[in-house]
Amino acid sequence: MKTTITILSLLLWTVFTGCNKDTSTGASDNDKNQVPSMVQDLLVKHAVPLPIPTTDNDLAQPGVSPTEPPYENYDVYAVTLLWGSLTNTTPAPGPTVDWSGTASINGVVTIDVTHTIDFEAAQDSLMPTISPSVAAWVSQTSNDFDGINLLIYVDRDIVYITAPVFTLATAAITKTFFIEELANLNAYYLVSNTAGLAIHARRIYSTSCATGILSGEWIRADISGQSGTFHAAWWEDNDEPFGYLAGNFWTEPTGERIFEGWVSPGNTTMIAYHVYGTWNYDDYTMCPICGSRHGQFVGFYADTNDRLKGFVKGQMGDYLLDPSNNHLPLSGYWREFCGNTDFTTVTAWIK
């Protein structure tokens, strides 16, 4: 089990330090720029509204806003695309840019255009397609912008020899991304001095997944905080107490920081779940002995047969605490995975 913990801790540490890192499967991603704040505001304003209800019938009707995503057999991604003069604060006539194109995936998927964004009548429109894995449109911009919202349903029961990719192909620019990248993607690409393409994508999950809270203490062995114990009440999603979480945290010689614990139901000594992951301190105040006053932890929990059940995430400490107090308050939450889960998609849950 220690080998498993070490492998998972490396995975979890990348979530702490690199969860906002975006990559593209194209030949070069040198044209990707930092998303300007005003573009980010537009992406947030026009994002796919959630929660989104969907029905199975809607999967066969691209363009019909879904009403309750079928999470049981599908991974669901929400994608917002904006193109045109996204940073033009003083709109003035400019060159017309043709953004007509398609969004497609070479796999067993359904792409549903839920909303068009600022399409002008008689100029911009969605186009019919013969495949549910393709969305198409006609759009031109000069001193304005257009866009679309997509919901993408990926059948998780299909096994591919070659990983499918999401391809955004327009007259102005073409970009491709692995499906997994759509779980956490925020990017901006310039095509001219006045026009660009912005994309925001995320994986969405069923709101019916079981979840609950953790409340307890993180107890440092000494003021350095490199090791110690923790304990917390494990509450169900109906605010009923389920049991008690207790364990240890420590620092490996390599600097890797790991925690491990067990959940017992009620007041028994039985083991219901094994909890493990990584932790770190993020208190960077100037006080020499204050560096371990606050931190965060993230990990997984599994049943007694080592079947992955869900994740845990939280924080410990308080910046206002006496630095010599080794008893830090711990708070957090757990969330059960919905449907089948593997380690290629698990980091998308931890955000």
DOTORRO-889930 format. One record per residue (C-alpha): residue in one letter; x, y, z; residue number from 1. Coordinates in steps of 0.001 Angstrom, whole numbers. Layout:
N
<r 'A'; <X; Y; Z>; NUM>;
...
This chain:
351
<r 'M'; <0; 0; 0>; 1>;
<r 'K'; <2912; 2380; 646>; 2>;
<r 'T'; <3890; 2154; -3049>; 3>;
<r 'T'; <314; 3006; -3992>; 4>;
<r 'I'; <360; 6000; -1657>; 5>;
<r 'T'; <3630; 7261; -3135>; 6>;
<r 'I'; <2351; 7008; -6708>; 7>;
<r 'L'; <-909; 8708; -5818>; 8>;
<r 'S'; <820; 11423; -3844>; 9>;
<r 'L'; <2810; 12394; -6925>; 10>;
<r 'L'; <-429; 12593; -8854>; 11>;
<r 'L'; <-2059; 14686; -6153>; 12>;
<r 'W'; <909; 17028; -5856>; 13>;
<r 'T'; <531; 17910; -9531>; 14>;
<r 'V'; <-3047; 18890; -8742>; 15>;
<r 'F'; <-1807; 21288; -6059>; 16>;
<r 'T'; <867; 22856; -8219>; 17>;
<r 'G'; <-350; 22539; -11783>; 18>;
<r 'C'; <-4124; 22269; -11966>; 19>;
<r 'N'; <-4355; 25361; -14185>; 20>;
<r 'K'; <-1763; 24254; -16678>; 21>;
<r 'D'; <-3274; 23932; -20184>; 22>;
<r 'T'; <-1749; 22143; -23141>; 23>;
<r 'S'; <-2763; 21603; -26738>; 24>;
<r 'T'; <-2266; 18592; -28932>; 25>;
<r 'G'; <-1448; 20795; -31923>; 26>;
<r 'A'; <2011; 20939; -33470>; 27>;
<r 'S'; <2762; 24079; -31467>; 28>;
<r 'D'; <994; 25992; -28738>; 29>;
<r 'N'; <3224; 29058; -28891>; 30>;
<r 'D'; <267; 31158; -30026>; 31>;
<r 'K'; <-1592; 30642; -26750>; 32>;
<r 'N'; <-1695; 33779; -24612>; 33>;
<r 'Q'; <-2549; 34557; -21023>; 34>;
<r 'V'; <-6311; 35064; -20870>; 35>;
<r 'P'; <-6870; 38842; -20412>; 36>;
<r 'S'; <-9077; 39737; -17464>; 37>;
<r 'M'; <-11763; 41271; -19677>; 38>;
<r 'V'; <-11845; 38116; -21809>; 39>;
<r 'Q'; <-12103; 36007; -18666>; 40>;
<r 'D'; <-15046; 38147; -17561>; 41>;
<r 'L'; <-16765; 37483; -20892>; 42>;
<r 'L'; <-16167; 33738; -20566>; 43>;
<r 'V'; <-17687; 33749; -17090>; 44>;
<r 'K'; <-20635; 35876; -18206>; 45>;
<r 'H'; <-21464; 33610; -21134>; 46>;
<r 'A'; <-20561; 30243; -19568>; 47>;
<r 'V'; <-22917; 27287; -19846>; 48>;
<r 'P'; <-25421; 27771; -17012>; 49>;
<r 'L'; <-25353; 25011; -14399>; 50>;
<r 'P'; <-26933; 22876; -13101>; 51>;
<r 'I'; <-28178; 21734; -16483>; 52>;
<r 'P'; <-31091; 19315; -16728>; 53>;
<r 'T'; <-30940; 16767; -19604>; 54>;
<r 'T'; <-32834; 13841; -21019>; 55>;
<r 'D'; <-31716; 10940; -23151>; 56>;
<r 'N'; <-33981; 12165; -25952>; 57>;
<r 'D'; <-32037; 15421; -26120>; 58>;
<r 'L'; <-28888; 13497; -26989>; 59>;
<r 'A'; <-30381; 12810; -30413>; 60>;
<r 'Q'; <-31367; 16440; -30905>; 61>;
<r 'P'; <-28326; 18719; -31188>; 62>;
<r 'G'; <-29375; 22299; -30606>; 63>;
<r 'V'; <-32001; 21389; -28031>; 64>;
<r 'S'; <-30977; 22541; -24575>; 65>;
<r 'P'; <-30592; 19375; -22453>; 66>;
<r 'T'; <-32363; 18985; -19182>; 67>;
<r 'E'; <-30673; 16247; -17111>; 68>;
<r 'P'; <-27231; 14892; -18098>; 69>;
<r 'P'; <-27109; 11075; -18309>; 70>;
<r 'Y'; <-24018; 10799; -16131>; 71>;
<r 'E'; <-24333; 7050; -15677>; 72>;
<r 'N'; <-22889; 6200; -19110>; 73>;
<r 'Y'; <-21432; 9519; -20237>; 74>;
<r 'D'; <-18675; 11911; -19278>; 75>;
<r 'V'; <-20116; 15405; -19719>; 76>;
<r 'Y'; <-18098; 18504; -20634>; 77>;
<r 'A'; <-19283; 22111; -20833>; 78>;
<r 'V'; <-17448; 24269; -23400>; 79>;
<r 'T'; <-17739; 27999; -24051>; 80>;
<r 'L'; <-16208; 29412; -27259>; 81>;
<r 'L'; <-15895; 33141; -27961>; 82>;
<r 'W'; <-14292; 34704; -31021>; 83>;
<r 'G'; <-13808; 38176; -32466>; 84>;
<r 'S'; <-12883; 41525; -30907>; 85>;
<r 'L'; <-12827; 40352; -27318>; 86>;
<r 'T'; <-10513; 43062; -25963>; 87>;
<r 'N'; <-11798; 46019; -27965>; 88>;
<r 'T'; <-12861; 48606; -25367>; 89>;
<r 'T'; <-13577; 51301; -27984>; 90>;
<r 'P'; <-15399; 49477; -30776>; 91>;
<r 'A'; <-14614; 50844; -34195>; 92>;
<r 'P'; <-14995; 49381; -37683>; 93>;
<r 'G'; <-12229; 46893; -38387>; 94>;
<r 'P'; <-11384; 44150; -40829>; 95>;
<r 'T'; <-13957; 41365; -41080>; 96>;
<r 'V'; <-12757; 37999; -39822>; 97>;
<r 'D'; <-14400; 34795; -40965>; 98>;
<r 'W'; <-14902; 32388; -38055>; 99>;
<r 'S'; <-17103; 29894; -39879>; 100>;
<r 'G'; <-16168; 26383; -38939>; 101>;
<r 'T'; <-16836; 23234; -36965>; 102>;
<r 'A'; <-16290; 21645; -33575>; 103>;
<r 'S'; <-15893; 17883; -33798>; 104>;
<r 'I'; <-14631; 14788; -31993>; 105>;
<r 'N'; <-13438; 11608; -33693>; 106>;
<r 'G'; <-15294; 9308; -31327>; 107>;
<r 'V'; <-18665; 8117; -30066>; 108>;
<r 'V'; <-19943; 11416; -28704>; 109>;
<r 'T'; <-22783; 13888; -29016>; 110>;
<r 'I'; <-22045; 17595; -29307>; 111>;
<r 'D'; <-25051; 19699; -28341>; 112>;
<r 'V'; <-25025; 23436; -29086>; 113>;
<r 'T'; <-27058; 24754; -26153>; 114>;
<r 'H'; <-26732; 28486; -26882>; 115>;
<r 'T'; <-25460; 30842; -29554>; 116>;
<r 'I'; <-23799; 34013; -28268>; 117>;
<r 'D'; <-24439; 37374; -29969>; 118>;
<r 'F'; <-25230; 35828; -33357>; 119>;
<r 'E'; <-26617; 38452; -35764>; 120>;
<r 'A'; <-29643; 37543; -37840>; 121>;
<r 'A'; <-28969; 37042; -41554>; 122>;
<r 'Q'; <-25212; 36978; -40856>; 123>;
<r 'D'; <-24448; 34276; -38272>; 124>;
<r 'S'; <-26166; 30912; -37926>; 125>;
<r 'L'; <-25788; 27291; -36925>; 126>;
<r 'M'; <-25502; 24830; -39792>; 127>;
<r 'P'; <-27036; 21348; -39944>; 128>;
<r 'T'; <-24711; 18341; -39733>; 129>;
<r 'I'; <-25208; 14668; -40431>; 130>;
<r 'S'; <-23172; 13503; -37438>; 131>;
<r 'P'; <-23956; 14054; -33725>; 132>;
<r 'S'; <-20199; 14390; -33110>; 133>;
<r 'V'; <-19987; 17577; -35234>; 134>;
<r 'A'; <-21348; 21094; -34694>; 135>;
<r 'A'; <-21077; 23686; -37485>; 136>;
<r 'W'; <-21721; 27389; -37844>; 137>;
<r 'V'; <-21279; 30459; -40047>; 138>;
<r 'S'; <-19971; 33605; -38344>; 139>;
<r 'Q'; <-18147; 36798; -39229>; 140>;
<r 'T'; <-16993; 39566; -36897>; 141>;
<r 'S'; <-15446; 43001; -37315>; 142>;
<r 'N'; <-15719; 45129; -34175>; 143>;
<r 'D'; <-17863; 42622; -32270>; 144>;
<r 'F'; <-17698; 39022; -31104>; 145>;
<r 'D'; <-19751; 35841; -31405>; 146>;
<r 'G'; <-19669; 32478; -29718>; 147>;
<r 'I'; <-21415; 29260; -28767>; 148>;
<r 'N'; <-21961; 27067; -25732>; 149>;
<r 'L'; <-21575; 23324; -26106>; 150>;
<r 'L'; <-22344; 20306; -23999>; 151>;
<r 'I'; <-20275; 17293; -25032>; 152>;
<r 'Y'; <-21367; 13784; -24070>; 153>;
<r 'V'; <-18624; 11161; -24308>; 154>;
<r 'D'; <-19691; 7520; -24078>; 155>;
<r 'R'; <-17391; 6111; -21405>; 156>;
<r 'D'; <-18092; 2492; -22376>; 157>;
<r 'I'; <-16136; 2799; -25647>; 158>;
<r 'V'; <-12482; 1700; -25669>; 159>;
<r 'Y'; <-10294; 3460; -28256>; 160>;
<r 'I'; <-7004; 2372; -29777>; 161>;
<r 'T'; <-6213; 6033; -30506>; 162>;
<r 'A'; <-7364; 8657; -28024>; 163>;
<r 'P'; <-10106; 10846; -29539>; 164>;
<r 'V'; <-9499; 14582; -29805>; 165>;
<r 'F'; <-11672; 17690; -29830>; 166>;
<r 'T'; <-10957; 19689; -33000>; 167>;
<r 'L'; <-11989; 23309; -33354>; 168>;
<r 'A'; <-11541; 24237; -37026>; 169>;
<r 'T'; <-12432; 27730; -38263>; 170>;
<r 'A'; <-11409; 29804; -41252>; 171>;
<r 'A'; <-9236; 31874; -38890>; 172>;
<r 'I'; <-7610; 29227; -36652>; 173>;
<r 'T'; <-7594; 25496; -35930>; 174>;
<r 'K'; <-6829; 23959; -32525>; 175>;
<r 'T'; <-7036; 20392; -31204>; 176>;
<r 'F'; <-7239; 19095; -27641>; 177>;
<r 'F'; <-7363; 15685; -26022>; 178>;
<r 'I'; <-10756; 15023; -24457>; 179>;
<r 'E'; <-9182; 14935; -20984>; 180>;
<r 'E'; <-7999; 18523; -21469>; 181>;
<r 'L'; <-11614; 19669; -21610>; 182>;
<r 'A'; <-11929; 18836; -17915>; 183>;
<r 'N'; <-9960; 21995; -17072>; 184>;
<r 'L'; <-9125; 24283; -19973>; 185>;
<r 'N'; <-8832; 28057; -20166>; 186>;
<r 'A'; <-7037; 29475; -23223>; 187>;
<r 'Y'; <-6837; 32517; -25491>; 188>;
<r 'Y'; <-5375; 32683; -29009>; 189>;
<r 'L'; <-4722; 35838; -31045>; 190>;
<r 'V'; <-5294; 35702; -34792>; 191>;
<r 'S'; <-4669; 39416; -35424>; 192>;
<r 'N'; <-4038; 42631; -33526>; 193>;
<r 'T'; <-7755; 43016; -32898>; 194>;
<r 'A'; <-9245; 39513; -32943>; 195>;
<r 'G'; <-8838; 36349; -30937>; 196>;
<r 'L'; <-10374; 33061; -29889>; 197>;
<r 'A'; <-11150; 32194; -26257>; 198>;
<r 'I'; <-12121; 28776; -24944>; 199>;
<r 'H'; <-13205; 27695; -21498>; 200>;
<r 'A'; <-14059; 24059; -20817>; 201>;
<r 'R'; <-14727; 21978; -17739>; 202>;
<r 'R'; <-16125; 18602; -16870>; 203>;
<r 'I'; <-19423; 18683; -15003>; 204>;
<r 'Y'; <-20746; 16143; -12565>; 205>;
<r 'S'; <-24036; 14959; -11236>; 206>;
<r 'T'; <-25267; 16972; -8291>; 207>;
<r 'S'; <-26663; 13722; -6889>; 208>;
<r 'C'; <-23198; 12355; -6019>; 209>;
<r 'A'; <-22981; 11727; -2287>; 210>;
<r 'T'; <-20944; 14316; -399>; 211>;
<r 'G'; <-20359; 15391; 3174>; 212>;
<r 'I'; <-18080; 17366; 5475>; 213>;
<r 'L'; <-15069; 16740; 7723>; 214>;
<r 'S'; <-14516; 18553; 11001>; 215>;
<r 'G'; <-11697; 17941; 13461>; 216>;
<r 'E'; <-8063; 18655; 14348>; 217>;
<r 'W'; <-4647; 18499; 12675>; 218>;
<r 'I'; <-2124; 17990; 15485>; 219>;
<r 'R'; <1523; 18789; 14821>; 220>;
<r 'A'; <4117; 16703; 16664>; 221>;
<r 'D'; <6145; 19904; 17129>; 222>;
<r 'I'; <6174; 23459; 15860>; 223>;
<r 'S'; <7909; 22477; 12617>; 224>;
<r 'G'; <4738; 20643; 11636>; 225>;
<r 'Q'; <6511; 17984; 9588>; 226>;
<r 'S'; <4564; 15119; 11151>; 227>;
<r 'G'; <1725; 14411; 13515>; 228>;
<r 'T'; <-1773; 13022; 13759>; 229>;
<r 'F'; <-5251; 14106; 12706>; 230>;
<r 'H'; <-8811; 13189; 13533>; 231>;
<r 'A'; <-12180; 14374; 12247>; 232>;
<r 'A'; <-15863; 13610; 12339>; 233>;
<r 'W'; <-17063; 12192; 8999>; 234>;
<r 'W'; <-20525; 13619; 8280>; 235>;
<r 'E'; <-22999; 12276; 5733>; 236>;
<r 'D'; <-24632; 14522; 3112>; 237>;
<r 'N'; <-27848; 14582; 5172>; 238>;
<r 'D'; <-25977; 16177; 8107>; 239>;
<r 'E'; <-26005; 12880; 9976>; 240>;
<r 'P'; <-22742; 11676; 11566>; 241>;
<r 'F'; <-21363; 8566; 9863>; 242>;
<r 'G'; <-18216; 7912; 11824>; 243>;
<r 'Y'; <-14741; 9009; 12755>; 244>;
<r 'L'; <-11601; 9580; 10680>; 245>;
<r 'A'; <-8202; 9206; 12355>; 246>;
<r 'G'; <-4690; 8942; 10962>; 247>;
<r 'N'; <-1142; 10230; 10653>; 248>;
<r 'F'; <740; 12654; 8464>; 249>;
<r 'W'; <4467; 12758; 7830>; 250>;
<r 'T'; <7251; 14031; 5576>; 251>;
<r 'E'; <9329; 11598; 3529>; 252>;
<r 'P'; <13129; 12057; 3227>; 253>;
<r 'T'; <12459; 13227; -340>; 254>;
<r 'G'; <10277; 16055; 991>; 255>;
<r 'E'; <7071; 14355; -68>; 256>;
<r 'R'; <4262; 15028; 2429>; 257>;
<r 'I'; <1779; 12194; 2883>; 258>;
<r 'F'; <-1213; 11500; 5082>; 259>;
<r 'E'; <-3021; 8231; 5738>; 260>;
<r 'G'; <-6048; 7400; 7854>; 261>;
<r 'W'; <-9058; 5175; 8359>; 262>;
<r 'V'; <-12764; 5834; 8771>; 263>;
<r 'S'; <-14697; 3838; 11360>; 264>;
<r 'P'; <-18513; 3922; 11354>; 265>;
<r 'G'; <-20150; 5116; 14551>; 266>;
<r 'N'; <-18133; 4401; 17672>; 267>;
<r 'T'; <-16863; 1041; 16438>; 268>;
<r 'T'; <-13326; -63; 15664>; 269>;
<r 'M'; <-14378; -1463; 12283>; 270>;
<r 'I'; <-12788; 19; 9157>; 271>;
<r 'A'; <-15098; 1370; 6453>; 272>;
<r 'Y'; <-12671; 3428; 4355>; 273>;
<r 'H'; <-8943; 3889; 3854>; 274>;
<r 'V'; <-8017; 7545; 3270>; 275>;
<r 'Y'; <-4697; 8706; 1814>; 276>;
<r 'G'; <-3149; 11596; -94>; 277>;
<r 'T'; <-794; 14550; 140>; 278>;
<r 'W'; <-697; 17769; 2122>; 279>;
<r 'N'; <1306; 20989; 2254>; 280>;
<r 'Y'; <1593; 24211; 4230>; 281>;
<r 'D'; <880; 27474; 2446>; 282>;
<r 'D'; <1616; 29954; 5237>; 283>;
<r 'Y'; <4384; 32101; 3799>; 284>;
<r 'T'; <4407; 34879; 6395>; 285>;
<r 'M'; <7687; 36435; 7483>; 286>;
<r 'C'; <7467; 34958; 10984>; 287>;
<r 'P'; <10158; 32221; 11196>; 288>;
<r 'I'; <7940; 29928; 13275>; 289>;
<r 'C'; <4671; 30703; 11488>; 290>;
<r 'G'; <5241; 28656; 8340>; 291>;
<r 'S'; <3028; 25782; 9422>; 292>;
<r 'R'; <26; 27687; 10731>; 293>;
<r 'H'; <-2111; 26913; 7668>; 294>;
<r 'G'; <-2165; 24334; 4897>; 295>;
<r 'Q'; <-4284; 22120; 2704>; 296>;
<r 'F'; <-4718; 18452; 1970>; 297>;
<r 'V'; <-6195; 16438; -864>; 298>;
<r 'G'; <-6567; 12716; -1390>; 299>;
<r 'F'; <-8761; 9709; -2042>; 300>;
<r 'Y'; <-10722; 7226; -21>; 301>;
<r 'A'; <-11248; 3558; -865>; 302>;
<r 'D'; <-13220; 696; 616>; 303>;
<r 'T'; <-11679; -2304; 2348>; 304>;
<r 'N'; <-11271; -4051; -1015>; 305>;
<r 'D'; <-9133; -1140; -2296>; 306>;
<r 'R'; <-11895; 34; -4641>; 307>;
<r 'L'; <-11620; 3799; -5152>; 308>;
<r 'K'; <-14757; 5469; -3782>; 309>;
<r 'G'; <-14151; 9222; -3920>; 310>;
<r 'F'; <-11922; 12092; -2857>; 311>;
<r 'V'; <-11313; 14231; 209>; 312>;
<r 'K'; <-10123; 17811; 269>; 313>;
<r 'G'; <-9736; 20451; 2937>; 314>;
<r 'Q'; <-7576; 22787; 4967>; 315>;
<r 'M'; <-6000; 22934; 8361>; 316>;
<r 'G'; <-4901; 25810; 10555>; 317>;
<r 'D'; <-5665; 29482; 11002>; 318>;
<r 'Y'; <-3406; 32470; 10325>; 319>;
<r 'L'; <-4646; 34076; 13547>; 320>;
<r 'L'; <-3558; 31140; 15721>; 321>;
<r 'D'; <-769; 31359; 18255>; 322>;
<r 'P'; <2174; 29862; 16270>; 323>;
<r 'S'; <3109; 27715; 19274>; 324>;
<r 'N'; <-299; 25987; 19352>; 325>;
<r 'N'; <152; 22603; 17699>; 326>;
<r 'H'; <-3580; 21841; 17565>; 327>;
<r 'L'; <-4813; 23218; 14246>; 328>;
<r 'P'; <-8499; 23184; 13298>; 329>;
<r 'L'; <-9263; 20885; 10355>; 330>;
<r 'S'; <-12190; 21304; 7971>; 331>;
<r 'G'; <-12965; 19809; 4600>; 332>;
<r 'Y'; <-15294; 17625; 2626>; 333>;
<r 'W'; <-15530; 14266; 902>; 334>;
<r 'R'; <-17273; 13468; -2336>; 335>;
<r 'E'; <-18132; 10119; -3839>; 336>;
<r 'F'; <-17338; 9482; -7486>; 337>;
<r 'C'; <-20350; 8993; -9743>; 338>;
<r 'G'; <-20186; 6117; -12224>; 339>;
<r 'N'; <-16949; 4438; -13253>; 340>;
<r 'T'; <-13759; 6278; -12366>; 341>;
<r 'D'; <-10141; 5664; -13311>; 342>;
<r 'F'; <-6913; 7509; -12652>; 343>;
<r 'T'; <-6895; 9153; -16088>; 344>;
<r 'T'; <-9834; 11338; -15089>; 345>;
<r 'V'; <-9636; 11443; -11325>; 346>;
<r 'T'; <-7688; 14725; -11097>; 347>;
<r 'A'; <-10582; 16545; -12747>; 348>;
<r 'W'; <-12616; 15996; -9592>; 349>;
<r 'I'; <-10142; 17715; -7334>; 350>;
<r 'K'; <-10677; 21395; -7893>; 351>;
